[in-house]
Amino acid sequence: MEQKPPDPPIPPDHQPSAAQSNGPVRPKKRRQWVWIVLLLVFALIFVLILRRDNSKKAAGAAAGGRRAFGGPVTLTTTTAKKGDIGVYLDAIGTVTPVYTTTIYNQVTGIVTDVHYREGQMVRKGDPLVDIDPRQYQAQVDTATGNLILALLQRLSREQNTATIMATHSPEAAALADIVVRMRDGKIEEITRR
Protein backbone atom coordinates (compact mmCIF):
# COMPACT_ATOMS: atom_id res chain seq x y z
CA MET A 1 0.00 0.00 0.00
CA GLU A 2 1.03 3.44 -0.70
CA GLN A 3 1.69 5.84 1.98
CA LYS A 4 0.79 9.44 1.68
CA PRO A 5 3.27 12.02 2.50
CA PRO A 6 2.29 14.12 5.51
CA ASP A 7 0.50 17.40 4.91
CA PRO A 8 2.86 20.28 4.64
CA PRO A 9 2.92 22.50 7.67
CA ILE A 10 0.85 25.71 7.54
CA PRO A 11 3.08 28.74 7.24
CA PRO A 12 2.99 31.09 10.19
CA ASP A 13 1.46 33.95 8.24
CA HIS A 14 -1.57 31.76 7.47
CA GLN A 15 -2.06 30.46 10.96
CA PRO A 16 -4.72 32.17 13.08
CA SER A 17 -3.39 34.28 15.85
CA ALA A 18 -4.63 34.09 19.41
CA ALA A 19 -6.53 37.38 19.02
CA GLN A 20 -8.31 36.14 15.93
CA SER A 21 -9.34 32.82 17.49
CA ASN A 22 -11.12 34.54 20.39
CA GLY A 23 -12.68 37.19 18.10
CA PRO A 24 -15.43 35.18 16.35
CA VAL A 25 -16.72 33.76 19.61
CA ARG A 26 -17.49 37.18 21.12
CA PRO A 27 -19.64 38.57 18.24
CA LYS A 28 -21.57 35.29 18.12
CA LYS A 29 -22.48 35.64 21.80
CA ARG A 30 -23.31 39.30 21.28
CA ARG A 31 -25.71 38.45 18.42
CA GLN A 32 -27.51 35.94 20.60
CA TRP A 33 -27.97 38.50 23.33
CA VAL A 34 -29.20 41.12 20.85
CA TRP A 35 -31.85 38.71 19.52
CA ILE A 36 -32.95 37.72 23.02
CA VAL A 37 -33.32 41.37 24.04
CA LEU A 38 -35.29 42.19 20.84
CA LEU A 39 -37.67 39.28 21.43
CA LEU A 40 -38.22 40.34 25.02
CA VAL A 41 -38.99 43.92 23.91
CA PHE A 42 -41.52 42.72 21.32
CA ALA A 43 -43.13 40.39 23.88
CA LEU A 44 -43.41 43.26 26.36
CA ILE A 45 -45.02 45.53 23.73
CA PHE A 46 -47.48 42.76 22.78
CA VAL A 47 -48.49 42.21 26.43
CA LEU A 48 -49.00 45.97 26.97
CA ILE A 49 -51.24 46.22 23.87
CA LEU A 50 -53.37 43.29 25.01
CA ARG A 51 -53.81 44.75 28.50
CA ARG A 52 -54.77 48.15 27.13
CA ASP A 53 -57.32 46.58 24.75
CA ASN A 54 -58.86 44.47 27.55
CA SER A 55 -59.11 47.47 29.88
CA LYS A 56 -60.97 49.46 27.17
CA LYS A 57 -63.45 46.61 26.67
CA ALA A 58 -64.07 46.34 30.41
CA ALA A 59 -64.59 50.09 30.75
CA GLY A 60 -66.95 50.13 27.74
CA ALA A 61 -69.03 47.27 29.15
CA ALA A 62 -69.29 48.97 32.52
CA ALA A 63 -70.42 52.23 30.90
CA GLY A 64 -73.22 50.65 28.85
CA GLY A 65 -71.82 48.64 26.03
CA ARG A 66 -71.12 50.07 22.60
CA ARG A 67 -73.30 53.12 23.17
CA ALA A 68 -71.31 54.30 26.16
CA PHE A 69 -72.21 57.96 25.78
CA GLY A 70 -73.59 58.24 29.27
CA GLY A 71 -77.09 59.38 28.17
CA PRO A 72 -80.47 57.69 28.45
CA VAL A 73 -81.35 54.92 26.01
CA THR A 74 -84.74 55.12 24.26
CA LEU A 75 -86.72 51.88 24.16
CA THR A 76 -89.84 51.15 22.13
CA THR A 77 -92.28 48.36 22.99
CA THR A 78 -95.05 46.78 20.98
CA THR A 79 -97.67 44.08 21.46
CA ALA A 80 -96.94 40.67 20.01
CA LYS A 81 -99.33 39.60 17.26
CA LYS A 82 -100.11 36.20 15.89
CA GLY A 83 -99.48 35.90 12.16
CA ASP A 84 -97.37 34.54 9.39
CA ILE A 85 -93.69 35.29 9.31
CA GLY A 86 -92.44 35.61 5.79
CA VAL A 87 -89.24 33.62 5.63
CA TYR A 88 -87.84 33.55 2.15
CA LEU A 89 -84.84 31.57 0.99
CA ASP A 90 -83.35 32.15 -2.42
CA ALA A 91 -81.59 28.99 -3.45
CA ILE A 92 -81.17 26.65 -6.35
CA GLY A 93 -82.52 23.17 -5.84
CA THR A 94 -85.51 20.89 -6.02
CA VAL A 95 -88.48 20.93 -3.66
CA THR A 96 -90.11 17.54 -3.26
CA PRO A 97 -93.59 17.43 -1.65
CA VAL A 98 -94.58 14.68 0.77
CA TYR A 99 -97.82 13.91 -1.10
CA THR A 100 -98.83 14.91 -4.60
CA THR A 101 -102.14 14.63 -6.37
CA THR A 102 -103.70 15.81 -9.58
CA ILE A 103 -107.10 17.47 -9.42
CA TYR A 104 -109.31 17.22 -12.48
CA ASN A 105 -112.48 19.19 -12.97
CA GLN A 106 -115.64 17.27 -13.81
CA VAL A 107 -117.46 20.34 -15.08
CA THR A 108 -116.47 23.72 -16.42
CA GLY A 109 -117.87 27.01 -15.29
CA ILE A 110 -117.28 30.23 -13.42
CA VAL A 111 -115.84 29.71 -9.93
CA THR A 112 -117.85 31.72 -7.40
CA ASP A 113 -116.25 30.59 -4.13
CA VAL A 114 -113.10 28.75 -3.01
CA HIS A 115 -113.30 26.61 0.16
CA TYR A 116 -109.58 26.00 0.78
CA ARG A 117 -106.37 27.94 1.20
CA GLU A 118 -103.05 27.17 -0.42
CA GLY A 119 -101.20 24.52 1.58
CA GLN A 120 -104.32 23.45 3.52
CA MET A 121 -104.87 19.73 4.03
CA VAL A 122 -108.09 18.48 2.40
CA ARG A 123 -109.78 15.10 2.43
CA LYS A 124 -111.58 13.14 -0.22
CA GLY A 125 -115.09 14.48 -0.69
CA ASP A 126 -114.40 17.95 0.75
CA PRO A 127 -115.92 20.70 -1.43
CA LEU A 128 -113.10 22.73 -2.94
CA VAL A 129 -114.90 25.32 -5.08
CA ASP A 130 -118.43 26.49 -5.91
CA ILE A 131 -119.29 26.91 -9.57
CA ASP A 132 -122.02 29.27 -10.79
CA PRO A 133 -125.10 26.98 -11.12
CA ARG A 134 -127.12 29.20 -13.50
CA GLN A 135 -125.59 27.67 -16.64
CA TYR A 136 -126.36 24.14 -15.45
CA GLN A 137 -129.83 25.04 -14.21
CA ALA A 138 -130.61 26.48 -17.65
CA GLN A 139 -129.49 23.20 -19.23
CA VAL A 140 -131.69 21.21 -16.82
CA ASP A 141 -134.67 23.47 -17.54
CA THR A 142 -134.13 23.12 -21.30
CA ALA A 143 -133.90 19.33 -21.04
CA THR A 144 -137.03 19.23 -18.87
CA GLY A 145 -138.91 21.41 -21.35
CA ASN A 146 -137.80 19.19 -24.24
CA LEU A 147 -138.98 16.12 -22.35
CA ILE A 148 -142.37 17.70 -21.66
CA LEU A 149 -142.69 18.80 -25.27
CA ALA A 150 -141.90 15.29 -26.54
CA LEU A 151 -144.41 13.80 -24.11
CA LEU A 152 -147.11 16.25 -25.09
CA GLN A 153 -146.47 15.62 -28.79
CA ARG A 154 -146.90 11.91 -28.20
CA LEU A 155 -150.11 12.45 -26.25
CA SER A 156 -151.37 14.80 -28.92
CA ARG A 157 -150.82 12.19 -31.64
CA GLU A 158 -152.64 9.61 -29.58
CA GLN A 159 -155.57 11.93 -28.83
CA ASN A 160 -155.63 13.73 -32.20
CA THR A 161 -155.41 17.10 -30.57
CA ALA A 162 -153.33 19.97 -31.84
CA THR A 163 -153.03 22.33 -28.89
CA ILE A 164 -149.88 21.82 -26.83
CA MET A 165 -148.87 24.18 -24.10
CA ALA A 166 -146.12 23.82 -21.53
CA THR A 167 -146.42 26.19 -18.61
CA HIS A 168 -145.54 26.68 -15.01
CA SER A 169 -148.64 28.73 -14.41
CA PRO A 170 -151.54 26.90 -12.67
CA GLU A 171 -154.10 29.25 -14.29
CA ALA A 172 -152.93 28.33 -17.80
CA ALA A 173 -152.82 24.65 -16.88
CA ALA A 174 -156.49 24.80 -15.82
CA LEU A 175 -157.49 25.46 -19.46
CA ALA A 176 -155.79 22.28 -20.77
CA ASP A 177 -157.53 19.01 -21.54
CA ILE A 178 -154.61 16.92 -20.33
CA VAL A 179 -152.41 18.05 -17.46
CA VAL A 180 -149.01 16.48 -16.89
CA ARG A 181 -147.42 17.22 -13.54
CA MET A 182 -143.64 16.85 -13.41
CA ARG A 183 -141.15 17.29 -10.65
CA ASP A 184 -137.36 17.27 -11.14
CA GLY A 185 -137.77 16.04 -14.74
CA LYS A 186 -139.96 13.09 -13.78
CA ILE A 187 -143.68 12.69 -14.50
CA GLU A 188 -145.68 12.57 -11.30
CA GLU A 189 -149.22 12.55 -12.68
CA ILE A 190 -151.19 12.71 -15.94
CA THR A 191 -154.83 13.81 -15.67
CA ARG A 192 -157.42 14.17 -18.41
CA ARG A 193 -160.33 16.53 -18.14
C-alpha positions in Angstrom: 0.0 0.0 0.0 1.0 3.4 -0.7 1.7 5.8 2.0 0.8 9.4 1.7 3.3 12.0 2.5 2.3 14.1 5.5 0.5 17.4 4.9 2.9 20.3 4.6 2.9 22.5 7.7 0.8 25.7 7.5 3.1 28.7 7.2 3.0 31.1 10.2 1.5 34.0 8.2 -1.6 31.8 7.5 -2.1 30.5 11.0 -4.7 32.2 13.1 -3.4 34.3 15.8 -4.6 34.1 19.4 -6.5 37.4 19.0 -8.3 36.1 15.9 -9.3 32.8 17.5 -11.1 34.5 20.4 -12.7 37.2 18.1 -15.4 35.2 16.3 -16.7 33.8 19.6 -17.5 37.2 21.1 -19.6 38.6 18.2 -21.6 35.3 18.1 -22.5 35.6 21.8 -23.3 39.3 21.3 -25.7 38.5 18.4 -27.5 35.9 20.6 -28.0 38.5 23.3 -29.2 41.1 20.8 -31.8 38.7 19.5 -33.0 37.7 23.0 -33.3 41.4 24.0 -35.3 42.2 20.8 -37.7 39.3 21.4 -38.2 40.3 25.0 -39.0 43.9 23.9 -41.5 42.7 21.3 -43.1 40.4 23.9 -43.4 43.3 26.4 -45.0 45.5 23.7 -47.5 42.8 22.8 -48.5 42.2 26.4 -49.0 46.0 27.0 -51.2 46.2 23.9 -53.4 43.3 25.0 -53.8 44.7 28.5 -54.8 48.1 27.1 -57.3 46.6 24.7 -58.9 44.5 27.6 -59.1 47.5 29.9 -61.0 49.5 27.2 -63.4 46.6 26.7 -64.1 46.3 30.4 -64.6 50.1 30.8 -67.0 50.1 27.7 -69.0 47.3 29.1 -69.3 49.0 32.5 -70.4 52.2 30.9 -73.2 50.6 28.8 -71.8 48.6 26.0 -71.1 50.1 22.6 -73.3 53.1 23.2 -71.3 54.3 26.2 -72.2 58.0 25.8 -73.6 58.2 29.3 -77.1 59.4 28.2 -80.5 57.7 28.4 -81.4 54.9 26.0 -84.7 55.1 24.3 -86.7 51.9 24.2 -89.8 51.2 22.1 -92.3 48.4 23.0 -95.1 46.8 21.0 -97.7 44.1 21.5 -96.9 40.7 20.0 -99.3 39.6 17.3 -100.1 36.2 15.9 -99.5 35.9 12.2 -97.4 34.5 9.4 -93.7 35.3 9.3 -92.4 35.6 5.8 -89.2 33.6 5.6 -87.8 33.6 2.1 -84.8 31.6 1.0 -83.4 32.2 -2.4 -81.6 29.0 -3.5 -81.2 26.7 -6.4 -82.5 23.2 -5.8 -85.5 20.9 -6.0 -88.5 20.9 -3.7 -90.1 17.5 -3.3 -93.6 17.4 -1.7 -94.6 14.7 0.8 -97.8 13.9 -1.1 -98.8 14.9 -4.6 -102.1 14.6 -6.4 -103.7 15.8 -9.6 -107.1 17.5 -9.4 -109.3 17.2 -12.5 -112.5 19.2 -13.0 -115.6 17.3 -13.8 -117.5 20.3 -15.1 -116.5 23.7 -16.4 -117.9 27.0 -15.3 -117.3 30.2 -13.4 -115.8 29.7 -9.9 -117.9 31.7 -7.4 -116.2 30.6 -4.1 -113.1 28.7 -3.0 -113.3 26.6 0.2 -109.6 26.0 0.8 -106.4 27.9 1.2 -103.1 27.2 -0.4 -101.2 24.5 1.6 -104.3 23.4 3.5 -104.9 19.7 4.0 -108.1 18.5 2.4 -109.8 15.1 2.4 -111.6 13.1 -0.2 -115.1 14.5 -0.7 -114.4 18.0 0.7 -115.9 20.7 -1.4 -113.1 22.7 -2.9 -114.9 25.3 -5.1 -118.4 26.5 -5.9 -119.3 26.9 -9.6 -122.0 29.3 -10.8 -125.1 27.0 -11.1 -127.1 29.2 -13.5 -125.6 27.7 -16.6 -126.4 24.1 -15.5 -129.8 25.0 -14.2 -130.6 26.5 -17.6 -129.5 23.2 -19.2 -131.7 21.2 -16.8 -134.7 23.5 -17.5 -134.1 23.1 -21.3 -133.9 19.3 -21.0 -137.0 19.2 -18.9 -138.9 21.4 -21.3 -137.8 19.2 -24.2 -139.0 16.1 -22.3 -142.4 17.7 -21.7 -142.7 18.8 -25.3 -141.9 15.3 -26.5 -144.4 13.8 -24.1 -147.1 16.2 -25.1 -146.5 15.6 -28.8 -146.9 11.9 -28.2 -150.1 12.5 -26.2 -151.4 14.8 -28.9 -150.8 12.2 -31.6 -152.6 9.6 -29.6 -155.6 11.9 -28.8 -155.6 13.7 -32.2 -155.4 17.1 -30.6 -153.3 20.0 -31.8 -153.0 22.3 -28.9 -149.9 21.8 -26.8 -148.9 24.2 -24.1 -146.1 23.8 -21.5 -146.4 26.2 -18.6 -145.5 26.7 -15.0 -148.6 28.7 -14.4 -151.5 26.9 -12.7 -154.1 29.3 -14.3 -152.9 28.3 -17.8 -152.8 24.6 -16.9 -156.5 24.8 -15.8 -157.5 25.5 -19.5 -155.8 22.3 -20.8 -157.5 19.0 -21.5 -154.6 16.9 -20.3 -152.4 18.0 -17.5 -149.0 16.5 -16.9 -147.4 17.2 -13.5 -143.6 16.8 -13.4 -141.1 17.3 -10.6 -137.4 17.3 -11.1 -137.8 16.0 -14.7 -140.0 13.1 -13.8 -143.7 12.7 -14.5 -145.7 12.6 -11.3 -149.2 12.6 -12.7 -151.2 12.7 -15.9 -154.8 13.8 -15.7 -157.4 14.2 -18.4 -160.3 16.5 -18.1 
